[in-house]
Amino acid sequence: MITNREITSRELLDKALDELVDSARANGVSDDETAEALRVRAAGIAGGDDGETETEPEP
């Protein structure tokens, strides 16, 4: 199950990401799709996007 706890440390963030990846794999999402979604999210965070949920890269 995807975590619903507060993420208060890097360690908890890593555990939550492990859960996310495990859940995606268990539900047939390819590692490539998961990695791409995480890259897009990371780029949004690094670019200052505030809570954006867009998972498709911009053209």
N, C-alpha and C positions, 0 to 999 in steps of 0.2 A: 504494500500500500504506500502511496506517495505520502511523504511526511506532512503533518499538519502542525508541527511544533515550531516554536520560535527559534530562529537561527541566531544564536548569540556568539558563535565562535567559528573560526575556520574549520575546526574539527567537525562541528555539527553540520556545517555546509558541505564538507566532503562526504559525510555519511548520507546526507539528503541527496546529493548528486549520485552516490552509489545506488540508492534506492530507486531514483529516477531511471538510471541506465538499466538496472535489473528489471524494472517494470516494463520499460520499453521493449527490451529483448523478449521478455515473457509474452508480450502481446504482439509480437511480429514486426516491430519497428526495427529496421536495419540499423546497424551501428553507424553507417554512413549518414542516414537521415538524422539520427540523434546527434552526431557530431556536428552536422551542418546547422541544426537548430541551436545548439549550444554556441557555435561560432557566431551566428547572427545575433543571439542574445548578448554575448560578450561584447561584440562590436557596438551594440546599442548602449550598453552600460558605459563602455569606454568613451563613447561619443556624447555622453550626457543625456541620453534619452531617459525620460522620467516615467518608468513603469510601462514602457511600450511592450506589447506582447506580439508584435509582428515577428513571424518566423520565416518569412520569405525574404531572400536577399533583394535589395534594390537593383533594378536593371542598370 
